[in-house]
Amino acid sequence: MDDVFLMVKDTSVSRFKTHMKIDEIQVSIPANCDANVIRSFHTVIILISGDDIKMTFKSHFDSELAGYLCAKALKKESVSWDKAIDFMKEYSNVVAGKIKKFFMDQEVIVGLSLPIVTRGFDEIFFEPPETGNVLIDNWILSIESNHLYCTCIAEILNKNRIQSIKYPLEKQATDESDGEVSFL
């Protein structure tokens, strides 16, 4: 499962760099790694799910961060609230799309939900299932003095199948431009 979480984290970093059109970001681990901690005022949630794994990817942010990131990526002074939220949803969507491609390349069939935005305070209602097969990873992507929190919650439905997953795949390790998106 370490390979899967490493892939998700690497994907979030590479898609962030592509989405933001920057080369340098810092990745760190938050002090509190609990799953249902309120990390910020808003959260984008997207589900990647199939017969073998059910995974939730979350991006946690506030209005100021969304506006900053969107304006920086679009090289504008400021952007509307709607455009900033769409930017954060699209970021989560391209991360999930790359995760889906990774699984599909290894013949693990998954589908994607649409990204949804919810209040970060709703985290208290999203308790992870208590099946014993749930793993959680948290990290922070930092650009200048701004921090985007990311969470991945994975429920393993077919342990043998998921343990056989390898990362990086040779093709993926050399193909960074795959899946680039022009935003707005």
N, C-alpha and C positions, 0 to 999 in steps of 0.2 A: 504494500500500500504506500510505502515511502515514495516509490516511483510515481504513483498517481499524484500525490500531493506536490512533489517536486515539479511535475509537469504543469499542474494548475498554477503554482506560484510563478514558474518561468513564463507561462503563457500570459499571466496578468501583467508581468513586467514588460514582456516584449510588445504586447498589445498597447500598453500604456505609453511606451516609447513611440510606437507608430502613431497612435491616436493623438498624442501630444506633440509629435514631431520634435522630440528631444532625444539626446543620447544618454544623459546622466541623471539617474535617480538613485536614491538610497533605499534599501530594503532592510527593515528591522522587524523585531518581534515585540508585540505589546506586552506590558507588564502583566496584564490580566488576560488570559487566553480562554476564559469561559465562553461558551457558545451564546448565551443569551444576555450578554452585557450590552448595555446601551452605549454604543460607540460614537454616535453622532445623531443629528436631528433627522436625517433621511437615510433610507436604505433602498438600494435597487437589489431585487432578488430575481434570480433566474434559476430554473430547474433543468438539470440534465439527467434524464432518467431512462432506464431500460430494465430488462429482466435480470441483469447482473449487478447493477449499481444504481443508486438514487443519490444524486449529488445536488447540493444547493450552493451556488456562488453568490456572495453578497458584497456589494460595495457600499461603504458607510461614509456619508459626507454631510456637510451643512450647506446652506444656500450660498454662502460666501465662497467656499471651496469650489462648488460647481460652477459658479460664475467666473471665478479666477481661471480654472482649468479650461473652460470652454473659450473664454476670451483669449487666453494665451495660445491655444491651439489654432484659433481662427485669426490670430493676429489683429484683434480688435481691442478698443479701449474697454468696452463693456458689451454685455449681451443681455437679452431678456431672460427672465426666469424660465419661461417655457423652453427656450433654446438650451439653456444650461441643463435643465432636467433631461431633455432629449439627448444631450451630449453624454450624460452619465448613463442613461439607459443604453445608448449605442455602444459605449465602452463595454458594459457588461455583456451585451449581445455578441460583440466580436470576440471577447474572451470565451464565452460559452460555445461559440461556433468553432473556435480552434480546439477546444476541449472535445467537442463532438467529433471533429475530424480525427483527432488523436485516437479516440476509442474506435471509430469506424475503421481506421487503418489497421487496427488489431482485431477486427471482426467482433467487436463488442458493440452491439446495436443499441443506440440511444437516440432519444428525441429531445427537443428543446421546448421550453415554454417561452412565452413572450416575457420580456423583462417588465417587472412591475415596480413602482415606487411606493414605498410605505413610510410611515413615520418611524424613526429609529426607536422610539419608545415602545413600539409594538413588539420589539425583541422579547419582551417578557412573556409574550403569548406563544412564541415559537420554540418551545422546549424540544430538543432533539429526542427522537424515539429512544426508548430504554431497552433496546434489543441486545445490547452487548456487541453489536456489529457496527456501531456508529463511531466514526473518527472525525476529529475537528482540527482544523489548522487555521491560524490567524497570522496576518502580517500587515506591515504598514509600508506603503509606497510614499516616499517623501521627495518633493521637488521644492527647492528653496526652503521656506519655512512652512510649507503646506503639507498636510498628511492625509492620504486616502487610506482608510482601513479596509482590509479585505478579509473575508471569512469563507472557508469552504467546509461544508458539513457533508460527509459521505456515509451513506448507509450501504454496507456491503450485503448484497443479496445472494451472490454466488462467490464465496470466498476463493474457491479453487480457480475460477476463471479470472478474477481480479488479481490474484497473486501471480498469475502468469504474464501479466502486462509488463513490458519493458520500456524504459525511457532513458535516454532519447532514442527514437527510431532513427536509423541512418538517414532516411530521406528528410525527416523533420529537422534533424540537427543541422542540415545544410541549406534548408529552404526557408529563410526568414521572411521573404517577401510574400509568401503564400497568405492569401486572405486579407491583403491590405484593403482598406475601405476609405473612400473619399467621403468625409463627413460634411453634410450640408453643402 
